[in-house]
């Protein structure tokens, strides 16, 4: 991830849905790293500017985009 991004959230300063900081669930060595949100729904950005992005430009008004996490 680009450490020069405008993102200020890290795993240590961002709480999860159960109220604990995300760093609680992760190794100590990454707790202060910036979080990578993709897709990011506040500014409607998507990090893939090559392969997947070209398909996004072909979507129609009633098409659906489905994201999953693995």
C-alpha positions in Angstrom: 0.0 0.0 0.0 1.1 3.5 -0.7 2.3 5.0 2.6 2.0 8.5 1.0 -1.7 8.2 0.7 -4.1 10.6 2.4 -5.5 7.8 4.5 -4.9 8.5 8.3 -6.6 5.4 9.7 -4.4 2.6 11.0 -5.3 -0.7 12.6 -4.3 0.9 16.0 -6.7 3.9 15.7 -9.7 2.2 14.0 -12.3 0.3 15.9 -14.1 -2.7 14.5 -17.8 -3.4 14.8 -17.4 -4.9 18.2 -15.7 -1.9 19.7 -12.1 -3.2 19.8 -9.3 -1.5 17.9 -8.5 -3.6 14.8 -4.9 -4.0 16.1 -6.3 -6.2 18.9 -6.8 -9.0 16.2 -3.5 -8.5 14.4 0.2 -9.0 14.9 2.0 -6.2 16.8 4.3 -5.4 13.8 1.4 -4.1 11.6 -0.7 -2.3 14.1 0.5 1.2 13.0 0.2 0.5 9.2 -2.3 2.5 7.2 -5.5 0.6 6.4 -6.2 -0.1 2.7 -10.0 0.2 2.0 -10.9 -1.2 -1.4 -13.5 -0.4 -2.4 -13.7 2.8 -0.4 -17.3 4.0 -0.3 -16.8 7.5 1.1 -15.1 8.8 -2.1 -16.2 5.9 -4.3 -12.7 4.8 -5.3 -11.5 1.4 -6.3 -7.8 0.6 -6.2 -7.4 -1.6 -9.3 -6.6 0.8 -12.2 -5.9 -2.0 -14.7 -7.7 -5.3 -15.2 -10.9 -4.8 -13.0 -11.2 -1.1 -13.6 -11.8 -1.6 -17.3 -14.9 -3.7 -16.5 -16.3 -1.1 -14.1 -16.4 1.5 -17.0 -18.7 -0.9 -18.9 -21.4 -1.1 -16.2 -24.9 -0.1 -16.9 -27.3 1.7 -14.6 -29.0 -1.4 -13.2 -25.9 -3.6 -13.0 -24.7 -4.9 -9.6 -21.2 -4.9 -8.2 -20.6 -7.6 -5.5 -17.5 -7.6 -3.3 -16.3 -10.4 -1.1 -13.5 -10.9 1.3 -11.3 -14.0 1.6 
